[in-house]
Amino acid sequence: MRIFLSTDMEGTAGVVDWSQCRGPGQEYEYYRGQLQAEVNAAIDGAMAAGGTDFLVNDSHSTMQNLRPDELHGRASYLSGKHKPLYMMEGLDESYDAAFFISYHGSAGSTGSVLHHTYNPRAIAEVRLNGSITGEAGINALVALAHGVPVVLISGDRVTIDEAQPFCPDIESVVVKDSISHNAAKSVHPEVARELIHHGARRALARLSDIRPPSITLPAELTVRFHSRAFAELACALRNVERREDKVVALRNDDPLQLYRTFIATVLLSRGVSE
């Protein structure tokens, strides 16, 4: 049983500030260890349910946050920036299930700690088929393209609520409840790991009942930017049209191509904003 894990960091129990998930610094070093422990808990739970092969895609910031020799299950480790499929690089039809570990709420949600969508400097909101979505919903497009069910997601409660319209069968693990953009009530790290471990076991135990993401095709992503300059730039891409001064729409009947176009807009916006 092959498992693909896409890992962010803002959804880790205890993380409430950018300094805790961006290095260098003692705070970052501590919380990258907490992220590693949560990833390993997911792998351990999956192994207990029959998982045999694991690929961990480190998808946060510089995408080199984990220590490969400390990954459980002899997991393969995909790291480094500029992956063509970004947070979903490495996923294909050979995988039986996908886990989203330490995910966070969207830019359009004011109720999730450290909420953003891919590029917080440029993107104000993303909607998928009219519904506000975070990175989990966007990334589910790739899972849909390959027919792989997203079976587990961990993070705060807002993250789970935003993902469920697109992944209604997921096993959800809430490790913290957000209070504001920079405050949250987290469970103890040991409890977080226990919850994730048991969540992974439950998810794979009912794998046959979990469907691939539920996203109507052709699908449309509407992206609201902070500045009209980003919207103008995005319109240089194929299958992108201007809807409002700062809003563009991406539409495609191929979910993988739609995701690729979105990633292209993200990379363009990073080039301008940075």
N, C-alpha and C positions, 0 to 999 in steps of 0.2 A: 504494500500500500504506500503510494508516493504522496508526500505532503509538501505543499509550497507555502512558505511563511513569508509574508510581507510585513516588515516591522518599522514602525515609526517610533517616536519617543515621548511626545507630549502627553500621551495617554497612560504613561507609567504611573503607578501609585506614588503619590508624594510630589510629583512634578507640577509646579505652579508658576515658574518664572523661566524666562529664556536663558538666564545664566546657568540653570540646572541642566539644560539640554544642548548647550553650545560650548565647546571647549575653546581654549584651555581653561583649567581652573579646578580647584578641589571639589566644588559643587558638581561640576560636570562629571568628574571622574567617579564620584560617588554614585550619581544617578545612572551613568552608563552601566555600572555594575548592577543596579536594580533592574534596568532594562534586560541585561543579559540573563538575570535570574528568571524574569518573566518569560522570556523566549524559551529558556530551558525547561521551565515548568510546562509550557505548551508541548514541547517535544516529548517530555517524559509522559505526559498524559496520552499523547498520540501513540507512543510506543506501547503503553499498557493496553491500548485498544487495537493493536495490530499494525501500527505504522512501522514501516521498515526503511524508508528512504526519505531524506529531508533536504530541501533547499531553502536556505534562509537568505532572502533579499533584504539587505540593510538599506532602508529607504529614507533615513532621516538625515537632513542637512548635508554634510559632506559624504554621507553614506559609508562611513568607516568607523562605526561606533562600537562594534562588538569585537570580542577577542576570539578568533576562529578556533584556537586550541581549547577553548573552554566551552564550545558548543557541544551539547549532548547529542547522542544518537549518531555520532560521526557525521554530522550534517555538513553538506557542502555550503560554502559561504560565498555569496555574490555581493561584492562591495565596489565602491568607487562611483564617481559622478559621471554624467553624460551617458547613461544607459539609454538606448533607443526607446525602450518601454518603461523607463523610469522606475516607479514603485512596483511594477508588474513584470519587469524583465525576468526572463527565465521560465515563465509559466507557459506550458503547452498542453496538448491533449493527453500526454502521458501521465499527468497528475490526477489523483483521485479526489483531492480536496485542497482548498486554500484556507489558510488562517490569516486574519489581519490582527496583529498584536500591537498594543499600545497606540491605537489610533485616537484621533481627536475630532472635535466638532468643526463645522464649516465656518467659512468667513461670514455667511449669512446668518449665523446663530450667535446671538449676544450672550447666550447662557452657558457656553462651554469654555472651560479654562484653556487659554492659549489658542483660541479658535482662529483658524485660517484655512485657506484652500490653496495648496501648492505654493503660490507666491504672495505672501501677505502685503508686499509693497505695491502690488499691481492689481490683484483680484479682490473685488468687494463682495461678490456673490456668484455662485454657479447654480443653475437649475438643470435638472435632467428630466425631460418630458414634463416640464412645468413645476416640478417639486424641488425645493431647495435640497441640495445634496452636498455632502462633504467628500473627502477623498475616497472613502469606502465605496460610495455609490458610483463615482467616476471609475474607480479601479475595477469595479464589478463588470464593466463593459468588456474588459479583457478576459475575465473568467467566462462570461457569456459566450464570447467568440470561440473559446476552446471547449465549451461544454463542461466546465469544471465548477462544481458547487462551492460557494463560499460558506463554510460551515461554522466558523468561529470568529468572533470579534471581541477584543477587549479594549476598555477605555472608560470614559465617563458615560453617564446615562444619556446625555444628549447625543453622543456619538452613535450609540445603539439605536436610538429613536430615529435618527436620520438615515441609518443604513437599512432599517427593516422594510421600508417600502420596496426596495430593490432586491433585498435578500431576506425574504419573509421567514425562511426556515432556519436562520442562523441560531446557533447557540451563543447567547450573549453573556459576557462576563463584565460586570460593573465593578471597577476597583476604586472609583471615587465619584463623588457627587459635586459638581461644580457649583460654586457660590458666585463667582464673578470671573472676569477675564484672568485674574491673577490670584484666585483663591479657590480652594476645594477641600472637601473633607474626604480623606483617603482612608481606606482600610490599612491595617498593619501590613508591611511588605510580605511577611510570612503568610498572612491570610490571602493576600492578592495572589501569591504563587499557588496556594492551595486551590483557590477558586478557578484559576486558569487551568491547572492540572485536571481538575474534575470536569471543567467545561470541555476540554479537548477530548477527554474520554467519552463524555456523553455525546459529543458531536459525531465522533466516528462510530459510536455504537449504533446510531440511527442514520448513518450515511446513506443507506438505500432509500430513505424517505425524504432526503433533502434534495431539492431541485436546483439546477443552475439558476443564476440570477434572473429575476422577473423584470425584464425591461422590454417594453414594446418597441418593435422595430417597424419602420425606420425611427431612430432615436434622435433627439435634439438636445444639445447642450447650449444653454444661453449663458453667456459670461458677461457680468457687469464689472467693468474696470473702475479704478479710482480716477483715472484720467482718460480724456478722449484720445490722447496720443497713443495709448495702448490699443484702443479700439481701431484706430486708423491703421496701425501697424498690422494687427491681426487680419484685417481685410485683404492683405496681400496674399493670404493663403487661399488655396482652392477650397470650395465648399464652406466658406465663411462669408456671412452677409451682415451688413450693418442694420440694427434694429432701432437703436436710439443713439443719442450722442456718445454714450459710454458703453453701449451694449452691443454685442455681436452674437450671432446664432451660428452654431455648427450643426449640420444635419447630415446623416448618412444611414443607409440601411445595413452597412457593415460596421458592427460595434468596434472591431479592432481598428479600422480606418478612422472612425470617429475619435477614438482615444488617441491615435497617433496625431491627428490634427490638433486636438486639445493640447497635447504635450508640446507640439510645435509653437502654439501660441504662448505657452508658459515659458519656453526657452527664449522666445523673442522678447517677452516682457522682462525676463531677467536681464537680458542684454541691455535694455533701456534703463531699468530701475537701478541696476548695479553699476 
